[in-house]
């Protein structure tokens, strides 16, 4: 029996030995198959990767050079109000009112900056809703909400004029804040030496809300180029834009939004206030043309940020706007001074400074919308035109626009806006208009057609701001009264309203 058991055990051992090589192969194949499955998964994922990349491409990042240029431009435009405009205006008034002008400009600039962050930017540069959409934006950015997310560190982006070329939205907010602020400060020149300080703050707040914000939205708001993906969506994109922008009105940096808007408002304020005591009976010469010249020079300097910065990028269009601003201003200085020399027999420093500002105003809507030939013509034309605006036209209107805000800013802005409609034409050296689907020059509508669009924009802004200014100044008059007392006006607003004097000599 033992022999049979031993024989069976031996046979089993031999059988297992014979089967072992096969068993080893089977054991080796099982992990190999598992490894193949593991390798197959990454391969499949890798095959899907280009598809995923195509559908979820990373958002474009701002160009650091563009951001640096726009921050610099913002600082330059800030300099245009304080100290440039304050010194320019301050030098033109009598010494007893110098400080009041500096104070008004400084306070209005600060006030509008705060209001811009609270609700101004949102109403001007976000998409509106319903029938109000062409005229005013929405409330998405109240107190600048949504521009920065602390939890993730993400900044929202604003569009430029090129696809996939964004800016941090806060940069755009700050840049546009300086435009809103200087526009409101410009109005002050028409009402100096006799308006109450409290009335200034009330009237400007109301006018900013019911005139500047709607006009800025109508002229400048659009959804940006990235949405222009095909010809099929063009009409829908245009429908989202502000009224005048959708019409195709051209205003590169503020001929309508800034200068016509403020110039007309200033004239309305001057009409409601009445003339200064003694105007036409006693001399009221500028107390410091030195201050005025320094202010004009700083305005010229800061205006490069105003116009070239409106390209929103550090690119060729910024260089065109820069050169046009430089050239047109110099041409306007020459044409104003030589025209004045011929008429009055003497060239004046005030004429040179005024010519510079007139040239800067006129080239503002045209800076990136015309070529070099257009800048020559605009600069040479606006000098004599604005000289007439502050002399002949001023006599016809017969109102005390003290520092010629209407004659320089409204007349200069109208001149520049209309001439932009002519010299934008490629046949006259202009860049024409852009097709934002292809990002190439579009078919030009024609000089007459573009001129008519510009004229309509000028007319709408003129009427809108006139009505808004009347409402704003009237409300201020009802609340606190517009005009200072006669004895306060005679003594000067520096001491009677601020308890200080500009000079202690």
Secondary structure by P-SEA (a helix, b strand, c coil): caaaaaaaaaaaaaaaaaaaaaaaaaaaaaaaaaaaaaaaaaaaaaaaaaaaaaaccccccccaaaaaaaaaaaaaaaaacccaaaaaaaaacccccaaaaaaaaaaaaaaaaaaaaacccccccccccccccccccccccccccccccccccbbbbbbcccccccccaaaaaaaaaaaaaaaaaaacccccccccaaaaaaaaaaaaaccaaaaaaaccccccccccccccaaaaaaaaccccccccccccccccccaaaaaaaaaaaaaaacccccccccccccccaaaaaaaaaaaaaacccccccccccccaaaaaaaaaaaaaaaaaaaaaaaaaaaacccccaaaaaaaaaaaaaaaccccccccaaaaaaaaaaaaaaaaaaacaaaaaacccccccccccaaaaaaaaaaaaaaccccccccccccccccccccccccaaaaaaaaaaaaaaaaaaaaaaaaaaaaaaaacccccccaaaaaacccccccccccccc
